[in-house]
Amino acid sequence: MAQLVPVTDPADPRLADYTRLRDVNLRKSLEAEHGLFIAEGEKVIRRAVGTGHPVRSLLMARRWADPLADLLDGVDAPVYVADDAVVEAVAGFQVHRGALASLVRLPLPPVADLVAGARRLLVLEDLVDHANVGSIFRCAAALGVDAVVLSPRCADPLYRRAIKVSMGAVFAVPYARMDNWRDGLGALREAGFTLLALTPDQAAVPLDDAKTGDRAALLLGSEGDGLTSHWLAEADQPVCIPMSAQAMANGVDSLNVVAAAAIACHALMRA
Ligand SMILES: C[S@@+](CC[C@H](N)C(=O)[O-])C[C@H]1O[C@@H](n2cnc3c(N)ncnc32)[C@H](O)[C@@H]1O
């Protein structure tokens, strides 16, 4: 079993990986600098470890060591045990799910390799909300999408909140990040994908009439502005999920991007 290391000082430098987990800017730079990410809760930690991510360390209250004993058996990294108050002081909030793990990020595949064997893709342009990204991965996993491609600026699926909301689906659905926003869609088209741009614009082709072809990629836009005009112009077809007349009359002119992804994935997987 991994060595349990008691810690009592929230300022202990060995706990630096777990500092202020809700501070998005701090976490972005810290995680990029050290090539790490944080998983929270037994189920998610098991999935992360099970998909080959090396463990840097774990941090938990002593009572969580027994339920995780089988996992800790195979871990060759320190397991820091501390009072709840110490964990809270480091992380910046009460960690209800028990254990935290710091894991090593694995290199992402090039987009061309990722999509080589895929038929159904989601492509996310510049989503900013980590919970939305995590939820979309959960939809993708649940509905059988083969892979997810991220624009260069899209929010990180391995941010703690994204992992948590996805229930670990970010480890189940392969993904890659485009190097180049401007030419990224061209490369997908060359790989044989029909590019369907999901837009709330009700003049677009209704989802049920969209021509998907053998290989299809659904493009989803950011929470505020939606897809950029460049990606809309690059797509083979703009596609809308019809909104009710009543919704439009009441000024509800779009769906949340997660709801749009779920409806569109469901339709895509039946096509
Ligand atoms: C909140 S919406 C963005 C709204 C933005 N004002 C626009 O015009 O696109 C975020 C994303 O969800 C998808 N979406 C939302 N409602 C949709 C609908 N009715 N049909 C198809 N896609 C939709 C689109 O991909 C959109 O870019």
The ligand as a Gaussian input file, in Angstrom:
#p B3LYP/6-31G(d) Opt

LIG

0 1
 C      -26.162000      29.668000     -26.203000
 S      -25.896000      29.252000     -27.845000
 C      -25.208000      30.726000     -28.508000
 C      -26.255000      31.727000     -28.859000
 C      -25.732000      32.774000     -29.796000
 N      -26.441000      33.999000     -29.558000
 C      -25.891000      32.361000     -31.251000
 O      -26.534000      33.057000     -32.009000
 O      -25.367000      31.295000     -31.651000
 C      -24.491000      28.207000     -27.836000
 C      -24.470000      27.194000     -28.924000
 O      -25.512000      26.239000     -28.729000
 C      -25.967000      25.744000     -29.989000
 N      -27.403000      26.031000     -30.084000
 C      -28.172000      26.710000     -29.206000
 N      -29.457000      26.727000     -29.608000
 C      -29.512000      26.036000     -30.758000
 C      -30.561000      25.689000     -31.669000
 N      -31.829000      26.060000     -31.476000
 N      -30.227000      24.969000     -32.752000
 C      -28.961000      24.548000     -32.976000
 N      -27.945000      24.853000     -32.162000
 C      -28.212000      25.581000     -31.067000
 C      -25.154000      26.453000     -31.057000
 O      -24.064000      25.651000     -31.465000
 C      -24.661000      27.699000     -30.333000
 O      -23.476000      28.189000     -30.912000

